């Protein structure tokens, strides 16, 4: 097992899916700097001295780039070589785009000053290079999550990035589409939730459909063809905020949904109000990630906040009708000593055998600012 001190609190981690860069890993950090005390020179003329809490707190972050080196024949033999640190406002979420192999890997990073940034990975130089920065909202609003639409269906236009959805801390969500020239542009913004929408995610099988989950205890569906004046459904049957949603890349209609109420629920997207099954994972489920290999389509990785990371195995995930699901917790990673917010599977398939626990996993945690590599 490999661990690295990220220096600042770590909250997001992603392996690159590009065939030429499956050894590349990024980790986002989020450091809330304490406000400086107010000096006497800053006291108002009437003698009123603002409290330090009234001063703007800076949220600073880094996007850390690693190249993984395989030192022997097991996943435990991996080590990480830090290639680069890209300074930015704090980074709540980041996602690699599933592009054609003829194109360079592309990463999007959400930041806490209302923007998302696009970075190409240049393999010849082993560096990320920023190619675009997009204002989704004002600088006092946080971009909380991002997701690309083309996980399953990569465009025939090799430079097309797919659409991007971004959730923001004022309750709104933004839709970004590729422009006719280059990069992305914001085409729609709408009020989605009464409180923070912690997650916005695509249905990878139907890229007109978007799902959002918020601190208002609701999961909602949206259809880009119908506009955003009202959702296609609202599920109010959660006991706490909805934190994460991911569409299954190999089983149509299947959604994994996590919540602060310590539960992961599976939904049929055609019946999104009642879960097919649910499991208590012992901690708030901040991120869920389906295994990227079809041979291990039954496996779901969960970042469980105060209870480490867990790997769930759902039997009978086959066919269009999903029923009689059997759930097993096959692994519990307990090395994180604080809030585990980020987790992801490697896209290297050489060890992705059905019913095995030998894929490479990366996970990161907040207050102990650590990134772990482990096997699962």
C-alpha positions in Angstrom: 0.0 0.0 0.0 1.2 3.5 -0.9 0.3 6.7 0.9 1.3 10.3 0.2 0.8 13.5 2.3 -1.2 15.9 0.1 -0.3 18.8 2.5 -3.7 20.4 2.1 -7.0 18.5 2.8 -7.8 16.2 -0.1 -11.4 15.8 -1.3 -11.4 14.4 -4.9 -9.3 11.8 -6.8 -9.6 10.5 -10.4 -7.7 8.0 -12.6 -7.3 9.0 -16.2 -9.4 6.7 -18.5 -7.4 7.5 -21.7 -5.7 4.3 -23.0 -2.4 6.1 -23.3 -2.5 7.5 -19.8 -4.0 4.9 -17.5 -1.1 5.4 -15.1 -2.0 9.1 -14.5 -3.9 10.1 -11.4 -5.1 13.5 -10.2 -6.0 14.6 -6.7 -7.8 17.8 -5.7 -7.3 19.7 -2.5 -9.3 22.2 -0.5 -7.6 24.4 2.1 -9.8 27.0 4.0 -7.4 29.6 5.3 -8.2 31.3 8.6 -9.1 35.0 8.3 -6.4 37.4 9.5 -7.3 39.4 12.5 -8.2 43.0 11.8 -5.5 45.6 12.6 -6.1 48.9 14.3 -5.6 50.7 11.0 -8.6 48.9 9.6 -11.0 50.1 12.4 -13.9 52.2 11.2 -14.0 55.9 12.0 -16.8 55.4 14.4 -14.7 53.0 16.4 -16.5 49.9 15.2 -14.0 47.1 14.6 -15.3 44.2 12.3 -15.0 40.7 13.7 -12.4 38.5 12.1 -15.2 36.1 11.0 -16.5 38.9 8.8 -13.3 38.9 6.8 -13.3 36.9 3.6 -11.8 33.5 4.1 -9.7 32.2 1.2 -10.3 28.8 -0.1 -7.1 27.7 -1.8 -6.4 24.4 -3.6 -4.2 22.4 -5.8 -4.7 19.9 -8.6 -1.9 17.3 -7.9 -0.8 15.2 -10.9 0.8 11.8 -10.3 2.3 9.1 -12.5 2.0 5.6 -11.0 4.8 3.1 -11.4 4.3 -0.6 -11.1 7.1 -2.1 -9.0 6.0 -5.8 -9.0 3.2 -8.0 -10.1 0.5 -6.9 -7.6 -1.4 -3.7 -7.1 0.3 -3.4 -3.8 3.5 -2.8 -5.7 2.4 0.6 -7.1 4.1 3.8 -6.1 3.3 7.4 -7.1 5.6 10.0 -8.6 4.3 13.5 -8.2 4.7 15.3 -11.6 3.0 18.6 -11.0 0.9 20.8 -8.7 -1.5 23.3 -10.4 -2.5 26.1 -8.0 -6.1 27.3 -8.1 -9.0 28.1 -5.8 -10.0 25.1 -3.8 -11.1 22.1 -5.9 -14.3 20.3 -4.7 -14.5 18.0 -7.8 -12.7 17.0 -11.0 -13.4 14.6 -13.8 -11.5 13.3 -16.8 -13.3 13.4 -20.1 -13.7 10.1 -22.0 -12.3 11.3 -25.3 -11.2 9.4 -28.4 -7.7 7.9 -28.2 -6.5 10.2 -31.0 -7.1 13.2 -28.7 -5.1 14.3 -25.6 -6.7 13.5 -22.2 -8.8 16.3 -20.9 -9.5 17.1 -17.3 -12.1 19.5 -15.9 -11.7 20.9 -12.4 -14.4 22.7 -10.4 -13.3 25.5 -8.1 -14.7 27.6 -5.2 -14.7 30.9 -7.1 -17.5 30.1 -9.6 -15.4 28.7 -12.4 -14.4 25.4 -14.0 -11.1 25.0 -15.8 -10.1 22.6 -18.6 -6.7 21.1 -18.7 -5.1 18.9 -21.4 -2.6 16.3 -20.3 0.5 16.5 -22.5 2.1 13.1 -22.3 5.4 14.2 -23.9 5.9 16.7 -21.2 4.1 14.8 -18.4 2.2 18.0 -17.5 -1.3 19.4 -17.4 -1.8 22.6 -19.5 -4.8 24.8 -19.0 -6.7 25.4 -22.2 -9.8 27.2 -20.9 -11.3 28.7 -17.8 -15.1 29.3 -17.8 -17.1 31.4 -15.4 -20.3 29.6 -14.5 -21.4 32.0 -11.8 -20.0 34.8 -9.6 -16.8 34.4 -7.7 -18.6 34.2 -4.3 -20.4 31.0 -5.4 -18.7 27.5 -5.2 -18.8 25.0 -8.0 -19.4 21.8 -6.2 -19.5 19.0 -8.8 -18.9 18.3 -12.5 -19.8 15.4 -14.8 -19.2 14.7 -18.5 -22.1 13.3 -20.7 -19.9 11.1 -23.0 -18.9 8.3 -20.6 -20.5 5.8 -23.0 -21.0 7.6 -26.2 -17.9 9.4 -27.5 -18.7 11.8 -30.3 -17.7 11.0 -33.8 -16.2 14.5 -33.8 -12.9 13.5 -32.1 -12.4 17.0 -30.7 -15.9 17.1 -29.2 -15.7 17.1 -25.4 -19.3 16.1 -24.8 -21.6 18.2 -22.6 -20.7 19.2 -19.0 -23.0 19.7 -16.0 -21.9 21.8 -13.0 -23.7 22.2 -9.7 -23.2 25.3 -7.6 -23.6 26.3 -3.9 -26.4 28.8 -4.5 -28.7 25.9 -5.5 -28.2 26.4 -9.3 -26.9 24.1 -12.0 -25.2 25.0 -15.2 -25.1 23.2 -18.5 -22.1 23.7 -20.7 -21.8 22.6 -24.4 -19.0 22.5 -26.9 -18.8 25.7 -28.9 -18.4 25.8 -32.6 -14.9 27.1 -32.3 -13.3 25.4 -29.3 -13.8 24.5 -25.7 -17.1 24.8 -23.8 -19.6 27.6 -23.2 -22.5 28.0 -20.7 -25.8 27.6 -22.5 -28.2 27.1 -19.6 -28.4 27.9 -15.9 -31.3 27.1 -13.6 -32.4 27.0 -10.0 -32.4 23.3 -9.1 -32.5 23.1 -5.3 -33.3 25.2 -2.2 -29.9 24.4 -0.7 -26.6 23.2 -2.0 -26.9 20.7 -4.8 -24.0 18.5 -3.9 -24.1 16.5 -7.1 -25.2 16.9 -10.7 -24.7 13.8 -13.0 -25.7 12.5 -16.4 -27.6 9.4 -17.4 -24.8 7.9 -19.5 -27.3 5.9 -21.6 -29.6 8.9 -22.3 -27.6 12.1 -22.4 -30.7 14.3 -22.4 -31.2 13.3 -18.8 -29.5 14.9 -15.8 -29.9 14.0 -12.1 -29.2 16.4 -9.2 -29.2 15.8 -5.5 -29.2 18.5 -2.8 -29.0 19.4 0.9 -32.8 19.9 0.7 -33.1 16.0 0.9 -34.2 15.8 -2.7 -33.1 14.0 -5.9 -34.4 15.5 -9.1 -34.4 14.6 -12.8 -34.1 17.1 -15.7 -34.5 16.7 -19.4 -32.4 19.1 -21.6 -35.0 18.9 -24.4 -37.8 20.2 -22.2 -36.0 23.1 -20.6 -35.4 23.6 -16.9 -38.6 25.3 -15.6 -39.6 22.2 -13.8 -38.0 18.8 -13.1 -39.1 15.5 -14.7 -39.4 14.0 -11.2 -38.7 14.9 -7.5 -37.8 12.2 -5.0 -38.3 13.5 -1.5 -37.8 10.2 0.3 -34.4 10.8 1.8 -33.6 11.2 5.5 -30.6 13.6 4.8 -29.0 15.4 1.9 -28.3 13.6 -1.4 -24.6 13.7 -2.1 -23.8 11.6 -5.1 -25.3 9.9 -8.2 -23.7 7.8 -10.8 -25.3 6.1 -13.8 -24.0 2.5 -14.4 -21.8 2.4 -17.6 -22.8 -1.2 -18.4 -26.3 -1.8 -17.0 -28.9 0.5 -18.6 -31.4 2.3 -16.3 -29.4 1.7 -13.1 -28.4 4.5 -10.8 -26.4 4.4 -7.6 -27.3 7.2 -5.2 -25.5 8.1 -1.9 -26.7 10.3 0.9 -25.6 11.8 4.2 -28.0 9.3 5.9 -25.3 6.6 5.5 -27.2 4.7 2.8 -26.4 3.8 -0.8 -29.6 3.2 -2.8 -30.0 1.7 -6.3 -32.7 3.0 -8.5 -34.2 2.1 -11.8 -34.1 5.3 -13.7 -37.6 4.5 -15.1 -39.0 4.3 -11.5 -36.9 6.9 -9.7 -39.1 7.3 -6.6 -38.7 3.9 -5.0 -35.3 2.3 -4.6 -34.6 -1.2 -5.9 -32.5 -1.9 -2.8 -30.5 0.0 -0.2 -27.5 -0.7 2.1 -26.2 1.1 5.1 -22.5 1.8 4.6 -21.8 3.1 8.1 -21.0 6.7 7.0 -22.3 9.4 4.7 -21.7 8.2 1.1 -20.0 11.2 -0.5 -18.9 9.5 -3.7 -20.0 6.3 -5.5 -18.0 4.8 -8.5 -19.0 1.8 -10.6 -16.0 -0.3 -11.6 -14.9 0.7 -15.1 -14.4 -2.9 -16.4 -17.5 -4.8 -17.7 -16.1 -7.9 -16.1 -16.7 -6.3 -12.7 -19.9 -4.5 -13.3 -21.3 -5.8 -10.0 -18.8 -3.8 -8.0 -19.4 -0.3 -6.5 -16.8 1.8 -4.7 -18.0 4.1 -1.9 -16.2 6.9 -0.1 -18.0 6.7 3.2 -16.7 9.9 4.8 -16.2 9.1 8.5 -16.1 5.3 7.9 -13.4 5.0 5.3 -14.0 3.4 1.9 -16.0 0.3 1.1 -16.5 -2.0 -1.9 -20.0 -3.3 -2.4 -20.9 -6.2 -4.7 -24.4 -6.4 -6.1 -25.3 -9.8 -7.6 -27.8 -10.1 -10.5 -27.0 -6.9 -12.3 -28.0 -8.3 -15.6 -30.8 -7.8 -18.1 -33.3 -4.9 -18.4 -35.3 -5.9 -15.4 -33.3 -5.6 -12.2 -34.6 -7.6 -9.2 -33.5 -9.9 -6.3 -30.3 -8.0 -5.8 -27.9 -9.5 -3.2 -25.5 -7.1 -1.6 -22.2 -7.9 0.0 -19.6 -5.6 1.5 -16.5 -7.3 0.1 -13.9 -4.8 1.5 -13.6 -2.1 4.1 -10.5 0.2 3.8 -9.9 1.7 7.2 -6.6 3.5 6.8 -8.2 7.0 6.5 -8.2 8.7 9.8 -10.6 11.5 8.8 -13.4 12.2 6.3 -12.9 10.1 3.2 -14.3 12.2 0.3 -12.6 10.9 -2.8 -12.3 7.4 -4.3 -11.8 5.9 -7.8 -10.8 2.8 -9.6 -7.9 2.5 -12.0 -8.8 2.0 -15.7 -6.0 -0.5 -16.2 -8.0 -3.7 -16.9 -5.2 -6.2 -16.7 -6.3 -7.2 -13.1 -10.0 -6.6 -13.5 -11.2 -10.2 -13.2 -14.8 -11.1 -12.3 -15.3 -11.6 -8.5 -11.6 -10.6 -7.9 -10.4 -7.9 -5.5 -7.2 -7.0 -7.3 -7.9 -3.7 -9.0 -5.9 -0.6 -8.1 -7.9 2.0 -6.1 -7.0 5.5 -5.0 -8.8 7.2 -2.1 -8.2 10.5 -0.2 -9.3 12.0 3.0 -9.6 15.5 4.3 -8.2 16.5 7.7 -5.4 14.1 7.7 -4.6 15.2 4.0 -3.6 11.8 2.7 -3.9 9.9 -0.6 -3.8 6.1 -0.5 -3.3 3.5 -3.2 -4.7 0.1 -2.3 -6.1 -3.1 -3.8 -9.8 -4.0 -4.1 
